[in-house]
Amino acid sequence: MFVHQFLSQCNWTQGTSAVDKEGEKVDPSDLNACKWCFLGAIIRCYPDSWHDVAERVSRYLGQPLGTFNDAIGRTVFDIVRVAKAMGI
């Protein structure tokens, strides 16, 4: 599944890479994770190449993924738009 499809299902969060249904921080690859930040979704969707994908997206954005993801006023629609533009 692509990141833009994955996050457009209301699975997005800010402030941490992933959370479980209780809102507790978990690793993005944890089977109990139910929401992910932009980087966490990349890790989940591209487990073998996430580092390269994350670097490419950061270069495209001109800033770290965490900074982009956690900006005040950011929405899942902003994240999905970038993921679609990047083909991920």
trRosetta pair geometry for C-beta under 8 A, 3 or more apart (Angstrom, degrees):
i j d omega theta_ij theta_ji phi_ij phi_ji
1 5 5.2 -119 -175 84 95 122
1 6 5.1 115 124 -64 120 95
1 45 6.0 -101 82 -124 75 104
2 5 4.7 89 61 9 85 103
2 6 6.7 -150 95 -9 42 91
2 45 6.7 56 -158 -164 19 147
2 83 7.0 137 154 156 99 114
2 87 7.9 -98 -138 165 130 43
2 88 5.9 160 -160 153 90 36
3 6 5.4 -58 -142 38 31 116
3 7 6.1 14 167 -6 69 110
3 38 7.5 52 -179 -156 134 65
3 41 4.8 103 -141 132 93 116
3 42 5.8 -6 -92 -81 136 62
3 45 5.1 -137 -70 22 71 160
3 46 7.9 -38 -53 -13 104 104
3 83 4.3 -130 95 -146 109 135
3 88 4.6 20 18 127 117 93
4 7 6.5 -59 -137 44 25 98
4 8 6.0 29 162 -26 61 114
4 80 4.8 95 -146 -153 83 73
4 83 3.8 176 -65 104 86 118
4 84 4.6 83 -104 -60 162 75
4 88 6.9 123 -18 91 89 56
5 8 5.9 -58 -141 33 25 112
5 9 7.3 30 157 -27 57 102
6 9 6.6 -67 -176 19 28 110
6 11 6.2 -72 156 61 71 140
6 36 7.5 -11 139 49 119 132
6 41 5.3 157 100 -157 131 112
6 44 6.9 163 -174 94 156 122
6 45 5.7 -128 -23 -70 155 123
7 11 5.6 -118 -123 66 43 90
7 12 4.8 57 -160 -69 100 101
7 36 7.1 -101 -93 72 92 96
7 38 7.6 0 -82 -101 157 57
7 41 5.2 -26 -59 -106 107 162
7 76 5.9 -167 154 -159 103 103
7 79 5.7 -79 136 111 158 125
7 80 5.7 -154 89 -77 111 87
7 83 6.9 137 33 -2 129 161
8 76 7.0 143 -105 150 45 118
8 80 5.0 76 -74 -111 95 140
10 76 7.3 -87 -110 -62 43 176
11 34 6.8 -125 -137 158 90 54
11 35 5.2 -169 -175 -116 56 56
11 36 6.0 16 141 23 99 84
11 41 7.4 118 106 -96 112 113
12 35 6.3 -15 81 -163 9 94
12 36 6.9 -50 -116 71 42 56
12 37 7.2 68 -162 -114 71 34
12 38 8.0 23 -138 -59 103 60
12 41 7.6 -29 -103 -47 74 134
12 76 4.1 169 25 -103 156 107
12 79 6.2 154 -126 47 142 154
13 16 6.5 -25 121 61 125 80
13 18 7.2 118 45 -127 134 29
13 19 5.5 124 -86 11 174 114
13 35 4.0 91 -34 136 114 118
13 36 6.4 150 27 67 96 6
13 37 5.7 -72 78 -63 73 68
13 40 7.7 -2 53 43 100 147
14 37 6.3 91 -110 -106 34 103
14 69 6.1 175 -119 145 77 87
14 70 4.9 126 -166 -113 102 67
14 74 7.0 131 -93 72 132 117
15 37 7.6 -172 39 -75 34 127
15 70 6.0 109 -67 -119 50 115
16 19 6.1 88 82 -56 128 91
16 25 4.7 -113 -167 -113 153 105
16 37 6.7 180 89 -27 35 121
16 40 7.8 41 127 -50 60 142
17 25 7.8 72 44 -156 72 95
17 27 7.5 -5 90 -150 124 36
17 28 4.9 -75 144 -53 112 104
17 36 6.6 -11 163 -151 58 76
17 37 5.3 -87 -125 30 38 109
17 39 5.8 -67 -122 88 97 101
17 40 3.7 142 177 -73 75 108
17 43 7.0 21 -179 21 126 142
18 25 7.1 100 79 -159 57 58
18 26 5.2 -65 105 75 104 77
18 27 6.5 10 52 120 131 18
18 28 4.3 158 -32 -93 134 55
18 30 6.6 168 110 37 142 105
18 33 4.1 -22 173 -136 130 129
18 35 6.7 158 -151 86 58 52
18 36 4.8 -15 -98 -103 85 74
18 37 7.3 -111 -58 7 50 75
18 40 4.4 164 -54 -158 87 145
18 44 7.6 114 -87 -53 134 122
19 22 7.9 -129 169 72 96 53
19 23 5.3 -9 178 -149 136 35
19 24 6.2 143 -155 67 81 31
19 25 6.0 -50 -98 -93 73 38
19 26 6.4 113 -135 17 22 88
19 33 6.9 105 68 -141 23 73
19 34 6.9 -50 94 52 69 77
19 35 5.0 -5 52 59 94 102
20 23 7.2 -59 68 8 62 15
20 24 5.1 -8 37 56 105 88
20 26 5.0 73 -41 -17 94 136
20 30 7.2 -65 -73 112 101 133
20 32 4.4 -4 -118 138 119 103
20 33 6.0 -83 -83 -98 62 35
20 34 6.0 74 -155 6 37 97
21 32 7.3 -97 1 179 86 87
21 34 5.1 57 -68 4 70 151
26 30 4.0 -86 158 45 119 156
26 32 5.8 -148 -121 80 171 98
26 33 5.0 -149 85 -78 123 85
27 30 4.5 119 60 -33 80 99
27 33 7.2 -100 84 -54 47 127
28 33 6.1 69 -147 -109 32 173
28 36 5.7 67 -131 -125 97 116
28 39 7.7 -118 -65 117 152 72
28 40 3.8 -170 -102 -153 120 82
28 41 7.5 -126 -152 -47 126 24
28 43 4.1 85 93 82 150 129
28 44 5.1 -120 163 -51 102 90
29 33 7.5 107 64 3 9 139
29 43 6.5 -95 -49 140 86 108
29 44 6.5 177 -88 -100 54 67
29 47 6.7 77 -102 -113 120 115
30 33 4.6 113 71 -30 89 97
33 36 6.4 52 162 -68 126 92
33 40 7.5 -152 -171 174 147 126
33 44 7.3 -133 93 -91 144 132
36 40 3.5 -148 -161 105 95 114
36 41 4.3 140 108 -60 132 72
36 43 7.8 -152 -156 49 133 95
36 44 5.8 -98 -88 -5 164 138
37 40 4.6 93 44 10 69 107
37 41 7.0 -132 91 -7 33 88
37 65 7.7 121 134 140 109 105
37 66 7.2 33 146 -112 151 65
37 69 4.7 65 -174 175 107 154
37 70 7.5 -15 -138 -57 133 84
38 41 6.0 -58 -152 34 25 110
38 42 6.7 26 150 -19 61 105
38 57 7.5 -159 157 140 121 152
38 65 5.0 -143 93 -176 119 107
38 68 6.7 -20 24 90 160 107
38 69 4.3 -145 8 -83 109 117
38 79 5.1 -146 -86 -140 103 117
38 82 7.8 1 -134 76 135 130
38 83 7.6 -157 -141 -62 95 108
39 42 5.5 -53 -151 34 36 113
39 43 6.4 38 151 -20 67 103
39 54 5.8 45 -128 -121 88 124
39 65 4.5 123 -61 109 99 142
39 66 6.4 -21 -12 -63 136 74
39 69 6.9 -94 -5 -27 86 152
40 43 5.5 -51 -149 35 34 113
40 44 6.3 32 152 -18 66 107
41 44 5.5 -54 -144 39 33 112
41 45 5.9 19 161 -9 68 113
41 83 7.9 -42 107 -97 137 145
42 45 6.1 -63 -137 46 26 100
42 46 5.7 -30 180 36 66 110
42 50 5.0 122 133 -147 90 92
42 53 5.2 -170 -164 104 118 123
42 54 5.3 136 115 -72 157 86
42 57 7.1 -126 -86 6 148 149
42 65 7.6 -79 4 -137 141 164
42 88 7.0 7 -112 157 90 143
43 46 7.2 -76 -120 62 14 70
43 47 6.7 49 174 -101 57 58
43 50 4.5 51 -103 -141 51 161
43 54 7.9 17 -57 -55 75 126
44 47 7.2 -5 -153 -64 17 86
45 50 7.9 122 65 -96 65 97
45 88 7.3 122 103 171 142 94
46 49 4.9 -67 170 66 111 80
46 50 4.6 148 92 -77 93 66
46 53 5.0 76 75 -4 163 153
46 88 7.5 -49 -35 -154 134 114
47 50 6.3 -6 -120 -29 19 113
49 52 4.9 -46 -179 43 87 114
49 53 5.7 90 121 -24 89 101
50 53 5.6 -60 -144 42 34 111
50 54 5.8 35 159 -22 71 108
51 54 5.8 -55 -145 37 27 111
51 55 6.4 28 156 -19 62 106
52 55 5.8 -53 -148 35 30 112
52 56 6.4 31 154 -19 63 107
53 56 5.8 -57 -152 35 31 112
53 57 6.4 26 154 -15 66 107
53 88 6.1 116 -162 -118 121 147
54 57 5.8 -56 -146 39 31 108
54 58 6.2 33 155 -20 65 107
54 65 5.9 -72 -156 -25 93 144
55 58 5.7 -55 -146 37 30 113
55 59 6.4 31 155 -19 64 104
56 59 5.9 -54 -151 35 29 111
56 60 6.5 32 150 -20 63 106
56 86 7.0 130 121 -158 108 123
57 60 5.4 -52 -149 35 35 116
57 61 6.2 26 155 -12 67 109
57 65 6.1 48 102 -87 118 109
57 82 7.0 85 -156 149 105 116
57 83 7.9 -6 -119 -96 132 61
57 86 5.7 -6 -100 -111 87 166
57 88 7.1 -65 -72 21 119 152
58 61 5.8 -60 -144 44 30 106
58 63 6.8 -113 -157 90 75 30
58 64 5.7 -6 -132 -120 118 36
58 65 5.6 -79 -79 -39 91 80
59 62 7.4 29 -176 -72 31 43
60 82 7.3 141 112 -166 127 102
60 85 7.7 161 172 108 143 113
60 86 6.0 -147 9 -92 174 112
61 65 7.2 124 30 -89 154 54
61 68 5.1 -51 -171 -69 153 148
61 82 6.8 18 -80 -148 104 143
63 67 4.8 -94 157 80 116 130
63 68 5.5 138 88 -51 113 93
64 67 4.6 93 64 4 88 104
64 68 7.1 -160 94 -3 47 86
65 68 5.7 -60 -150 41 34 110
65 69 5.8 32 156 -20 71 112
66 69 5.7 -54 -137 40 29 111
66 70 5.8 3 171 0 66 117
67 70 6.6 -68 -134 48 19 94
67 71 6.7 46 159 -57 58 91
68 71 6.2 -35 -158 -13 27 114
68 74 7.2 122 160 -114 55 148
68 79 8.0 128 132 -98 105 79
68 82 7.6 24 162 -27 144 173
69 74 6.6 158 -177 126 26 161
69 79 6.7 46 -114 -95 77 119
70 74 7.0 128 128 29 5 143
71 74 4.4 102 67 -40 85 117
74 78 5.3 -101 -157 53 77 146
74 79 7.3 70 168 -43 110 92
75 78 5.3 113 57 -1 67 95
75 79 7.6 -131 105 2 45 87
76 79 5.5 -55 -153 38 43 113
76 80 6.0 42 151 -20 73 107
77 80 5.7 -52 -140 40 32 111
77 81 6.2 40 156 -26 63 105
78 81 5.8 -53 -150 31 28 114
78 82 6.7 23 155 -13 62 105
79 82 6.1 -60 -155 37 31 106
79 83 6.2 28 152 -17 67 110
80 83 5.6 -55 -143 40 32 113
80 84 6.2 34 157 -20 66 105
81 84 6.0 -55 -150 36 26 110
81 85 6.4 26 153 -18 62 108
82 85 5.6 -55 -147 37 32 112
82 86 6.2 22 156 -12 66 111
83 86 5.8 -63 -146 44 29 106
83 88 5.1 -94 -160 76 79 85
84 87 7.5 36 -179 -72 32 31
